[in-house]
Amino acid sequence: MIKLIATDIDGTLIQDSTPDLYPEIVEEILRLTDQGIYFACASGRQYASIRNVFRDVADRIIYIAENGAHIRYRDKDLALTQMRREYAEELIIQLRKIKDCEMIVSTPEGSLLETHNREFLDMMTYGYHNDFQVVDDILKQGKPILKVALYQKNSIRKLGESVLIPAWKDRLKTCVAGEEWVDFMDLSVDKGNALQTIQTAFGIAKEDTMAFGDNTNDIGLMQAAGESYAVENAHPDVKAAAKHICPSWKEKGVWQIVRLLNGK
């Protein structure tokens, strides 16, 4: 019996960078949570951005933010995982030197940026609805760092997979998170580990858990759930890790599956 549903957002539930849910999934989340089924959203996005997407059901949702570095439910943090300071500092200095990319650093209170790129700032404001502050030097702020992300318009996959992931894989959890993002976190951070934390907190077994994903940072979700679904547009490695394939976000695939739990 399914007691917990966890889904990635961008590229799985909705189109990348979209700020809104579609009405059918909102109604389904209300029905499922009324029945006592927990619903978790798992994303590389920050908490404020995810909460905006799920604003119509905000208090019904368990939030797996920053790829699992920040877990929150009903205005209470269940877990916060910081990066080692020396790694974060070295990484930020390196990423500053990469041309045609933008860097965003996540803290428990929001994000820090050093850019004045208007297009990128507008995307953070109106696309992701992030809470952020533009500063001259992120490292001088002295705040705990949960995640560092590098953005490249159109695609960062080649740079991420050929350069950044090999360079950092032994010290930081590094993954392509959507076609335009590479994320860096503590080695222990993973959406699957976060899902297991939630399973333990609420006494829910793996076999009673359902998960959905599309990108390589969702493989942990697939492994932590008894019923795992890769959407049709998913990366081949995610499809290989999943138990099932379902329609893409364009066909509202997550909704098509979870609505069946209500016998529809």
Secondary structure, 3 states (H helix, E strand, C coil): CCCEEEEECECCCECCCCCCCCHHHHHHHHHHHHCCCEEEEECCCCHHHHHHHCHHHHHHEEEEEHHHCEEEECCEEEEECCCCHHHHHHHHHHHCCCCCCEEEEEECCEEEECCCCHHHHHHHHHHCCCCEEECCCHHHHCCCCCEEEEECCCCCHHHHHHHHHHHHCCCCEEEECCCCEEEEECCCCCHHHHHHHHHHHHCCCHHHEEEEECCHHHHHHHHHCCEEEEECCCCHHHHHHCCEEECCHHHCHHHHHHHHHHCC
